[in-house]
Amino acid sequence: MDCIRLRADKTVIPAGGSVALTCSVDVSSGWKYYWIRRTSESSGAQIIKSETSSKTVSVSEGGIYQCRGGRGGRGGDHLYNTEYSQSVKINKLDVEASSCPRTIHEKVGLTVWFSSCYPSEGVTSATWKYITSTASGPTRDVTKVDQFKHRVDINPQDFSLTVRGLTLQDSGEFSFLSEVNNKTERETVTITLLVHEPITEVQINTWIAYNDSCTVLLDCTVTSDSTVTYNWTVRSQTFTGPRLRHILSPQEGTTSFTCTASNVVSEKSATTTVTCRKGVRSLRQTTSDESAYEMITRRSPEDAGRDHS
């Protein structure tokens, strides 16, 4: 039996575009090609082209496609048809779905809303499925996942999904599967949720070394496990990174150092002030509960005695 194959140059039709399907038989000479399309696995087949000499067709509708080859049947020749090829599923990218956000960042404890990303007209089947970001395997109906018990709602009008009281463990992929008019399966919409701890405290640790000037070393730390960006503000200057080395002179007087820490869901700042003075220094640390502190180098007894001589 001749082997027939169906190949697609891509499996998703872009908005306003098309996909090329190529049908081939092991022995290619003299074949005509027949093409069918189904809107779903359970729907009937529709003939879209028949007896074409070209093995390639262009399609602009989503569906499940198959082809077969045939030859003979004229002038007394025996009509011979191959079996139908394997099926190839082609999805059509919906304009509304293509513009839908595919990644959402949210804080622990808040509520997140997922759009179905499609018009709701004619929908006869709609399901939201979920898989955690740390697991592999098939997705599960979100309404049947134990961790979401009493925390999820699906709007029956627009099929949007709401999840309340978010936890770090809720991070994962939420997929919307739908069917229109009991026959057309739409492209699956997958949205990635990333849940983050907000930054609740910023602490600045400070060290100072004196040698005709003050070399200030500052370290900014936060209470968050997510990716954090650090920015320092010193007068009109800005610096990046969790650590800062800055040189002051006694003539500069009091200088404020502000560290602003941010992640994708929150931002918080802490400020410390440093006064560079000749002598032996004293040191304190600041937290987010202290808006500022002063670190003053105390004068040694020898320096004090010289001032009164």
Secondary structure, 3 states (H helix, E strand, C coil): CCCEEEEECCCEECCCCCEEEEEEECCCCCCEEEEEEECCCCCCCEEEEEEECCCEEEECCCEEEEEEEEECCCCCCCCEECCCCCCEEEEECCHHHHCCCCEEEEECCCCEEECCCCCCCCEEEEEEEEEECCCCCCCEEHHHCHHHCCCEEECCCCCCEEECCCCHHHCEEEEEEEEECCCEECCCEEEEEEEECCCCCEEEEEEEEECCCEEEEEEEEECCCCCCEEEEEECCEEEECCEEEEEECHHHCEEEEEEEEEECCEEEEEEEEEECCCCEECCCCECCCCCCCEEEEECCHHHHHHHHC
